[in-house]
Amino acid sequence: MKYFWIPAAVLALLLGASLWNAAAMDAAVTPWRAALTDAQDAAARGNWDGAARIVRETREAWEAKHAYFHIVTAHDELDAADELFAAAEGFAAERDEPEFRVAAAQLDVQLRVVAEMQRLTVKNVL
């Protein structure tokens, strides 16, 4: 019977760590996605300095967690988000609203994908 408890404890620990990681990813990504919506709204009002500032601050917050993300998620997804941050910042600097809206929307989706990859779902397990 004692041979059962050690593997069960390890599995329980791994499950707990997985659930905590998913919650931490959601907690990090949710405000960034909301900020991108705010940036799109600022751009629509013609406040390009505000839109550029929001995207820059969001990218800085993203980069602060970058090392952790590289440990727990696929690098391709992170690289795609980095490219979209750069595109959004560039289009905000150029004040190109249609391209900025597209880049910000794609970035929002990419951030959602990064968070979804960490959730404990049947789709992710299988």
TORTORTOR-43782 format. One line per 10 residues: their letters; for each residue x, y, z of N, C-alpha, C. Coordinates in nm, 4 decimals, always signed. Layout:
A) X:Y:Z:X:Y:Z:X:Y:Z | ...;
***
This chain:
MKYFWIPAAV) +0.0813:-0.1195:+0.0000:+0.0000:+0.0000:+0.0000:+0.0861:+0.1265:+0.0000 | +0.2043:+0.1219:+0.0653:+0.2861:+0.2414:+0.0692:+0.3394:+0.2773:-0.0693 | +0.3465:+0.1804:-0.1605:+0.3920:+0.2082:-0.2957:+0.2890:+0.2891:-0.3739 | +0.1689:+0.2917:-0.3276:+0.0626:+0.3680:-0.3916:+0.0699:+0.5156:-0.3541 | +0.1060:+0.5491:-0.2334:+0.0982:+0.6865:-0.1831:+0.2001:+0.7804:-0.2465 | +0.3185:+0.7338:-0.2714:+0.4210:+0.8220:-0.3295:+0.3826:+0.8649:-0.4713 | +0.3473:+0.7721:-0.5610:+0.3048:+0.8164:-0.6946:+0.1774:+0.9006:-0.6897 | +0.0851:+0.8659:-0.6017:-0.0381:+0.9446:-0.5902:-0.0075:+1.0863:-0.5442 | +0.0853:+1.1009:-0.4505:+0.1229:+1.2338:-0.4025:+0.1918:+1.3138:-0.5130 | +0.2766:+1.2484:-0.5908:+0.3441:+1.3168:-0.7009:+0.2419:+1.3622:-0.8052;
LALLLGASLW) +0.1478:+1.2761:-0.8392:+0.0438:+1.3133:-0.9358:-0.0423:+1.4284:-0.8838 | -0.0764:+1.4233:-0.7558:-0.1555:+1.5318:-0.6968:-0.0780:+1.6631:-0.7000 | +0.0505:+1.6564:-0.6719:+0.1352:+1.7755:-0.6768:+0.1419:+1.8320:-0.8188 | +0.1593:+1.7453:-0.9167:+0.1629:+1.7902:-1.0563:+0.0294:+1.8498:-1.1006 | -0.0794:+1.7905:-1.0583:-0.2114:+1.8446:-1.0914:-0.2283:+1.9827:-1.0297 | -0.1903:+1.9955:-0.9044:-0.1999:+2.1253:-0.8380:-0.1149:+2.2311:-0.9063 | +0.0067:+2.1940:-0.9454:+0.0951:+2.2874:-1.0152:+0.0366:+2.3267:-1.1513 | -0.0251:+2.2325:-1.2205:-0.0872:+2.2619:-1.3501:-0.2034:+2.3585:-1.3348 | -0.2862:+2.3344:-1.2353:-0.4003:+2.4233:-1.2114:-0.3536:+2.5627:-1.1713 | -0.2507:+2.5692:-1.0857:-0.1968:+2.6990:-1.0450:-0.1394:+2.7725:-1.1654;
NAAAMDAAVT) -0.0650:+2.7029:-1.2510:-0.0062:+2.7643:-1.3693:-0.1138:+2.8201:-1.4622 | -0.2195:+2.7449:-1.4828:-0.3281:+2.7927:-1.5700:-0.3912:+2.9187:-1.5128 | -0.4131:+2.9209:-1.3822:-0.4709:+3.0390:-1.3183:-0.3755:+3.1582:-1.3274 | -0.2472:+3.1343:-1.3095:-0.1480:+3.2419:-1.3182:-0.1416:+3.2992:-1.4596 | -0.1496:+3.2134:-1.5596:-0.1477:+3.2605:-1.6985:-0.2713:+3.3438:-1.7291 | -0.3873:+3.2958:-1.6875:-0.5105:+3.3725:-1.7085:-0.5036:+3.5071:-1.6384 | -0.4525:+3.5081:-1.5159:-0.4427:+3.6324:-1.4390:-0.3483:+3.7324:-1.5064 | -0.2448:+3.6829:-1.5711:-0.1513:+3.7717:-1.6392:-0.2083:+3.8234:-1.7711 | -0.2698:+3.7365:-1.8477:-0.3123:+3.7703:-1.9841:-0.4401:+3.8542:-1.9869 | -0.5303:+3.8330:-1.8939:-0.6590:+3.9044:-1.8959:-0.6430:+4.0570:-1.8963;
PWRAALTDAQ) -0.5617:+4.1164:-1.8080:-0.5481:+4.2628:-1.8138:-0.4789:+4.3120:-1.9410 | -0.3902:+4.2310:-1.9979:-0.3250:+4.2718:-2.1216:-0.4240:+4.2763:-2.2360 | -0.5136:+4.1790:-2.2395:-0.6161:+4.1779:-2.3445:-0.7085:+4.2980:-2.3298 | -0.7442:+4.3321:-2.2061:-0.8285:+4.4501:-2.1824:-0.7549:+4.5774:-2.2236 | -0.6250:+4.5824:-2.1980:-0.5462:+4.6999:-2.2365:-0.5422:+4.7156:-2.3881 | -0.5350:+4.6049:-2.4598:-0.5346:+4.6144:-2.6064:-0.6674:+4.6684:-2.6589 | -0.7763:+4.6329:-2.5927:-0.9064:+4.6894:-2.6298:-0.9060:+4.8402:-2.6049 | -0.8486:+4.8810:-2.4922:-0.8377:+5.0243:-2.4619:-0.7516:+5.0952:-2.5665 | -0.6448:+5.0302:-2.6112:-0.5585:+5.0893:-2.7132:-0.6332:+5.1064:-2.8452 | -0.7137:+5.0074:-2.8809:-0.7933:+5.0195:-3.0029:-0.8938:+5.1334:-2.9910;
DAAARGNWDG) -0.9554:+5.1465:-2.8750:-1.0499:+5.2568:-2.8526:-0.9796:+5.3921:-2.8612 | -0.8601:+5.4004:-2.8023:-0.7838:+5.5260:-2.8079:-0.7484:+5.5605:-2.9525 | -0.7086:+5.4617:-3.0300:-0.6762:+5.4858:-3.1709:-0.7985:+5.5309:-3.2489 | -0.9120:+5.4711:-3.2196:-1.0353:+5.5095:-3.2892:-1.0733:+5.6545:-3.2585 | -1.0386:+5.7022:-3.1392:-1.0668:+5.8421:-3.1014:-0.9582:+5.9367:-3.1524 | -0.8535:+5.8810:-3.2131:-0.7452:+5.9639:-3.2639:-0.6366:+5.9917:-3.1621 | -0.6431:+5.9265:-3.0490:-0.5425:+5.9434:-2.9439:-0.4293:+5.8443:-2.9676 | -0.3450:+5.8732:-3.0653:-0.2393:+5.7797:-3.1032:-0.1295:+5.7713:-2.9991 | -0.1028:+5.8826:-2.9305:-0.0018:+5.8774:-2.8244:-0.0478:+5.7840:-2.7127 | -0.1756:+5.7934:-2.6787:-0.2315:+5.7045:-2.5758:-0.2298:+5.5595:-2.6197;
AARIVRETRE) -0.2669:+5.5339:-2.7448:-0.2669:+5.3967:-2.7967:-0.1258:+5.3386:-2.7962 | -0.0282:+5.4178:-2.8412:+0.1110:+5.3714:-2.8443:+0.1618:+5.3459:-2.7023 | +0.1245:+5.4339:-2.6084:+0.1674:+5.4164:-2.4693:+0.1096:+5.2889:-2.4099 | -0.0186:+5.2626:-2.4362:-0.0836:+5.1419:-2.3827:-0.0167:+5.0162:-2.4380 | +0.0095:+5.0143:-2.5675:+0.0741:+4.8969:-2.6282:+0.2153:+4.8797:-2.5723 | +0.2878:+4.9890:-2.5580:+0.4242:+4.9820:-2.5036:+0.4230:+4.9291:-2.3599 | +0.3325:+4.9807:-2.2771:+0.3241:+4.9350:-2.1381:+0.2819:+4.7888:-2.1300 | +0.1938:+4.7482:-2.2187:+0.1510:+4.6082:-2.2220:+0.2660:+4.5177:-2.2636 | +0.3423:+4.5613:-2.3638:+0.4592:+4.4833:-2.4063:+0.5611:+4.4732:-2.2929 | +0.5820:+4.5810:-2.2206:+0.6764:+4.5778:-2.1081:+0.6298:+4.4800:-2.0000;
AWEAKHAYFH) +0.4999:+4.4785:-1.9729:+0.4460:+4.3826:-1.8754:+0.4628:+4.2396:-1.9274 | +0.4402:+4.2200:-2.0571:+0.4598:+4.0898:-2.1211:+0.6050:+4.0449:-2.1064 | +0.6972:+4.1355:-2.1352:+0.8387:+4.1011:-2.1282:+0.8844:+4.0720:-1.9851 | +0.8187:+4.1311:-1.8870:+0.8533:+4.1037:-1.7475:+0.8240:+3.9584:-1.7109 | +0.7283:+3.8975:-1.7774:+0.6917:+3.7579:-1.7521:+0.7497:+3.6625:-1.8556 | +0.8288:+3.7142:-1.9457:+0.8770:+3.6360:-2.0596:+0.9549:+3.5119:-2.0178 | +1.0417:+3.5235:-1.9202:+1.1227:+3.4079:-1.8784:+1.0323:+3.2952:-1.8284 | +0.9335:+3.3296:-1.7484:+0.8399:+3.2285:-1.6978:+0.7630:+3.1645:-1.8127 | +0.7165:+3.2464:-1.9055:+0.6409:+3.1927:-2.0188:+0.7256:+3.0972:-2.1017 | +0.8538:+3.1271:-2.1170:+0.9409:+3.0386:-2.1943:+0.9595:+2.9032:-2.1254;
IVTAHDELDA) +0.9423:+2.9004:-1.9960:+0.9537:+2.7742:-1.9235:+0.8295:+2.6889:-1.9427 | +0.7111:+2.7512:-1.9437:+0.5874:+2.6733:-1.9362:+0.5086:+2.6626:-2.0664 | +0.5472:+2.7329:-2.1707:+0.4650:+2.7270:-2.2919:+0.5522:+2.7161:-2.4170 | +0.4870:+2.6931:-2.5291:+0.5566:+2.6732:-2.6564:+0.6196:+2.8039:-2.7047 | +0.7431:+2.7946:-2.7476:+0.8164:+2.9132:-2.7901:+0.7586:+2.9742:-2.9171 | +0.7027:+2.8928:-3.0051:+0.6444:+2.9455:-3.1286:+0.5312:+3.0429:-3.0984 | +0.4494:+3.0095:-3.0006:+0.3368:+3.0965:-2.9649:+0.3874:+3.2280:-2.9055 | +0.4939:+3.2202:-2.8277:+0.5512:+3.3409:-2.7684:+0.6168:+3.4277:-2.8752 | +0.6847:+3.3651:-2.9695:+0.7483:+3.4404:-3.0779:+0.6429:+3.5119:-3.1620 | +0.5316:+3.4452:-3.1864:+0.4232:+3.5082:-3.2630:+0.3685:+3.6302:-3.1892;
ADELFAAAEG) +0.3530:+3.6185:-3.0582:+0.3053:+3.7325:-2.9794:+0.4071:+3.8461:-2.9832 | +0.5352:+3.8146:-2.9732:+0.6387:+3.9185:-2.9809:+0.6315:+3.9934:-3.1141 | +0.6141:+3.9191:-3.2231:+0.6039:+3.9813:-3.3557:+0.4807:+4.0710:-3.3644 | +0.3703:+4.0273:-3.3060:+0.2481:+4.1072:-3.3104:+0.2588:+4.2314:-3.2230 | +0.3296:+4.2213:-3.1107:+0.3549:+4.3415:-3.0304:+0.4338:+4.4435:-3.1127 | +0.5378:+4.3963:-3.1810:+0.6193:+4.4859:-3.2628:+0.5356:+4.5493:-3.3736 | +0.4502:+4.4700:-3.4382:+0.3661:+4.5232:-3.5450:+0.2693:+4.6281:-3.4907 | +0.2061:+4.5982:-3.3784:+0.1101:+4.6923:-3.3199:+0.1790:+4.8229:-3.2813 | +0.2972:+4.8124:-3.2233:+0.3709:+4.9342:-3.1874:+0.4086:+5.0139:-3.3119 | +0.4499:+4.9454:-3.4161:+0.4862:+5.0134:-3.5397:+0.3679:+5.0839:-3.6042;
FAAERDEPEF) +0.2545:+5.0166:-3.6097:+0.1369:+5.0781:-3.6705:+0.0835:+5.1928:-3.5859 | +0.0987:+5.1838:-3.4540:+0.0580:+5.2961:-3.3684:+0.1485:+5.4163:-3.3929 | +0.2777:+5.3916:-3.4102:+0.3716:+5.5001:-3.4380:+0.3422:+5.5653:-3.5729 | +0.3001:+5.4836:-3.6702:+0.2672:+5.5350:-3.8033:+0.1269:+5.5947:-3.8099 | +0.0483:+5.5708:-3.7055:-0.0912:+5.6176:-3.6979:-0.1757:+5.5593:-3.8109 | -0.1535:+5.4333:-3.8363:-0.2259:+5.3599:-3.9407:-0.3366:+5.2806:-3.8719 | -0.4552:+5.3402:-3.8641:-0.5630:+5.2791:-3.7858:-0.6065:+5.1419:-3.8355 | -0.6322:+5.1214:-3.9648:-0.6761:+4.9875:-4.0064:-0.5741:+4.8787:-3.9735 | -0.4476:+4.9050:-4.0026:-0.3445:+4.8054:-3.9742:-0.3251:+4.7862:-3.8242 | -0.3346:+4.8960:-3.7486:-0.3210:+4.8862:-3.6034:-0.4324:+4.8004:-3.5448;
RVAAAQLDVQ) -0.5547:+4.8227:-3.5898:-0.6680:+4.7452:-3.5380:-0.6508:+4.5966:-3.5682 | -0.6028:+4.5656:-3.6870:-0.5802:+4.4252:-3.7235:-0.4705:+4.3650:-3.6357 | -0.3590:+4.4353:-3.6212:-0.2480:+4.3835:-3.5403:-0.2894:+4.3672:-3.3950 | -0.3640:+4.4643:-3.3410:-0.4089:+4.4556:-3.2014:-0.5073:+4.3400:-3.1831 | -0.5951:+4.3205:-3.2791:-0.6907:+4.2094:-3.2702:-0.6185:+4.0747:-3.2792 | -0.5211:+4.0644:-3.3692:-0.4436:+3.9403:-3.3800:-0.3637:+3.9146:-3.2529 | -0.3100:+4.0198:-3.1952:-0.2354:+4.0064:-3.0706:-0.3262:+3.9618:-2.9571 | -0.4465:+4.0161:-2.9526:-0.5439:+3.9745:-2.8517:-0.5728:+3.8251:-2.8630 | -0.5933:+3.7776:-2.9844:-0.6182:+3.6350:-3.0066:-0.4959:+3.5523:-2.9674 | -0.3777:+3.6008:-3.0021:-0.2557:+3.5258:-2.9696:-0.2360:+3.5153:-2.8185;
LRVVAEMQRL) -0.2642:+3.6217:-2.7459:-0.2528:+3.6166:-2.6005:-0.3547:+3.5192:-2.5413 | -0.4737:+3.5169:-2.5993:-0.5745:+3.4208:-2.5537:-0.5268:+3.2780:-2.5779 | -0.4647:+3.2536:-2.6920:-0.4131:+3.1200:-2.7240:-0.3039:+3.0797:-2.6251 | -0.2149:+3.1718:-2.5923:-0.1074:+3.1421:-2.4969:-0.1671:+3.0987:-2.3632 | -0.2697:+3.1696:-2.3184:-0.3334:+3.1334:-2.1907:-0.4092:+3.0019:-2.2022 | -0.4805:+2.9816:-2.3127:-0.5595:+2.8591:-2.3298:-0.4720:+2.7348:-2.3351 | -0.3504:+2.7485:-2.3840:-0.2611:+2.6326:-2.3943:-0.2262:+2.5754:-2.2574 | -0.2403:+2.6542:-2.1532:-0.2029:+2.6101:-2.0194:-0.3198:+2.5541:-1.9388 | -0.4393:+2.5672:-1.9905:-0.5564:+2.5181:-1.9180:-0.5636:+2.3658:-1.9234 | -0.6144:+2.3100:-1.8160:-0.6309:+2.1655:-1.8082:-0.7663:+2.1300:-1.8702;
TVKNVL) -0.7637:+2.1036:-2.0003:-0.8845:+2.0671:-2.0732:-0.8593:+1.9373:-2.1482 | -0.9673:+1.8732:-2.1894:-0.9541:+1.7488:-2.2666:-0.8771:+1.7757:-2.3958 | -0.9052:+1.8883:-2.4579:-0.8374:+1.9244:-2.5832:-0.6867:+1.9337:-2.5621 | -0.6438:+1.9934:-2.4529:-0.5001:+2.0084:-2.4270:-0.4358:+1.8775:-2.3828 | -0.5093:+1.7943:-2.3129:-0.4526:+1.6681:-2.2656:-0.4367:+1.5707:-2.3810 | -0.5369:+1.5660:-2.4678:-0.5300:+1.4722:-2.5800:-0.4582:+1.5358:-2.6959;
***
